[in-house]
Amino acid sequence: MRKLLLLLSLVSQFSWAALPLSFTSTPSVQNMAINQIRLLHYTIRNNLSKTNLPIQGINILKNDNQASAITSFETNCGARILAKSTCDITVIVNAPQQGRINRELSIDYGGRAPLTSPIVFSTSQAAYTILVYIVGSDLESEFNAASTNINQMKQIGSTANINIVIETGGANKTGWRTVQRKFILHNAEYLLQDLGNLNMGLQGTIESFFEWGVQNFPADKYIAIFWNHGGGPNFGYGGDEVHNDSRTPINQLSAAFQSITQTTRKNFEIIGFDTCFLGNIETFSGLYPYANYLVGSEDLEPGAGWQYNTFLNYVNSNPQSNGLQIGTTIVDGFTQQNKDESTTLSVISSVAVPNVISAINQFATSLSPYVNSNTTNWQQVARGRLRTPDYSTSVWSGQQSYDVADLTGLANGMAAAFPSDPAVQTAASGLISAVQNAVKYFKNSENRSASLGLTIYFPSILDTYVTAYPTITLLNGTSFFSTNYTNLITNYHNFFTANVNDLIAEPSALAFDGTLYTATVSNNFEENYASVGNDNCTNVFADDGTPLGTVPCYGALQSSGVNATPAGGNTWNISYNKATHASEWPLLNGQPIILIALDTEPVIPNEVSYLVPVTLVESGRRGFLSVIRNEQNNFEVVGFQRDPGTTHTQSKYTEISNGTRFYLRTYAQNSGVWGLYRTNIEVVAPFTITTGNVTPQFNAFRFLVADLTGRLNITPDSESY
């Protein structure tokens, strides 16, 4: 009787042309890959104007031979749906095996028949499973960089062709302090597992994710991507800030993939690094047996990283593509996304890596006689190294140098240093050819035109030499790289240590005759500078803002006016004519500055790069103003960069907004050690660089000498200016 009354009520409120309950939103049900997660969202509406409808049952009817548990649902509908109201149902599908799914969502609301919607699709193995290991670090906690890239992934989402699975953690931020595994859907992500507080820098955490991913999301091919910081061969991958910035050494990456491939019996189509500095031959030597192609950057990467929506869309649309085709798309998308910044990214063929290692062996053998025989030969090697394009490496960078050098550039530099040695010439030519064969595709920004696809560690700042370098390519006591090369570098450093007094260039005997400042330099050098300042500065501060007290500081620098003449042996006489060059000190908005010339042989013709050491007032972040002298011979400030870059190319810089405030930095002595420290002298953008005379408080003069060992030395005494 009650059901009859409900039906009569329905008739009175609604025409027979429409149902009292209807779907206002139903999903497009598409085929999916084995073990994928699919969320199907439905919205239902009570179309009656006065009567609430009971929800007597929501069921998923099974019309196939698959397990019932592959479908479930969540809803906010409750026991009844109010008049003219809606509620939602989400069907969760997880099909663990290949086959056809034939189901029906059924909602019983007491009407003549349930409201239904078919759920019919097929499951098959995906073409690709893409596994992305994301250590959020400060990139996420401060800049949301990981979330930005994850949102790009969600623009495409997993499809019947591709699985996109990520593991996140390692950032001091809500949702990132534990390690989570997530499945990426179109415009959504689905939490699969929360593993709790794990160190993402540990080899075991890496192994676990990739083994689990391969085993649970089967595909024809697999791509492994590492997202976060990179530190070149010596400092490895990652920076889990939940666990003291824990990093993974490159030999542990190699060990991890050895275990992953042995356990799963699957190799990868691509192993790629969306990081800085991991496009080096040492890292790739440990990974090439486990992938067909390797992708990495020689240099720093801009914060925006890879363009995930572009390359994921390409893989989905071209599921039969290979690693080179996909890698090319990754490089192109990355370059386009970061078109206003400095970029390098390369695709390396793994089958060609053994030939590169063999060529490095021959190259190292040809140079070995020169690194530990005498100071003249050692210095010639150093000159070859200094001719090489490198990244985040400078005498002005203190302990921050990575000393990764372009491998082709290193071969060219050594060939130029030893033009009469046929063994070096042959080995360098062979190495260049091997690298060209291995680097299948690369693309760089204009100011990285000397970057040709692969880097290698070769110390130019000898005081920052990483003593562990020979061990980072050892796996179970056996080297996966070139022992000849690591021995070469060890011997090169050992000779420096044993003969440091014969290699460093110390300026001394400073004198002034009223016109010329003169001094003697004890050895061959890379660059000489004239500097003026004050020996009793009281406006110099440590990084934490603590005043240094009264210290000598030199805040104006120029190199063009310094002349050098041989004085016998490796000794040089240097001079600076005050009268001739007194009006040539560089000024930034009228303030004297340290202006450091970067590239005496500029990559971009008629454009020379410079740095001005500064500290951002707002954040306290140290760095440099990036300056060019353009074709019109005018100085132009183009941005701010955290690292000094290289002797040949600029580092990454960001644009400066008008009104941005900086403290100038000066070269000062603190507890007997000279370095760059901030002053309280502020300059505000926009900037103009001119030349002119310094103010009277700049009343002392000294020479600075950058030598072939990577040291920056200053005369122990000053003369009045």
Protein Blocks (a to p, Z undefined) as FASTA:
>chain_A
ZZmmmmmmmmmmpcfkbcfbdcfbdcddddddehiacddddddddfbfkbccddfbdcdd
dfbfbdfklpccddfkbjbdcehiacddddddddfbgcdddddddddehiabdcdddddd
dddddfbdcdddddfklmlmmnommmmmmmmmmmnopafkbccdddeehiacehilpccd
ddddehiacdfbdgbjadfkbmklmmmmmmmmmmmmgcfbdcdddedddebjknogajdf
kngoiacdfklmmmmmmmmmmmnopacfbdcdddehilcfklmmmmmmmcfbdcddfbdc
dfklpafklmmmmmmmmmmbcfklmmmmmmmmmmmmmmmbccddddddfklmmmmmmmmm
mmmmmmmmmmmmbmmlmmmmmmmmmmpccehiafklojmbgoiacfklmmmmmmmmmmml
mklmmmmmmmmmmmmmmmmbdcddfklmmpghiacdddfblmlocfklmmmmcgehiafb
dfklmmmmmmmmmmmmmmmmmmpccdehiacehjaccdddfbdcfbdcdddddfkbckbc
cfkopaebjadddfbdcfklpccddeehjbccddddfklmmmmccceehiacddddfblc
afbghiacdddddddfklopacdddddddfkopacdfbdcfbgbiakbccddddddehia
cdddddddeehiacddddfbdcddddddddddddfklmcccdddddfkopacddfbdcdZ
Z
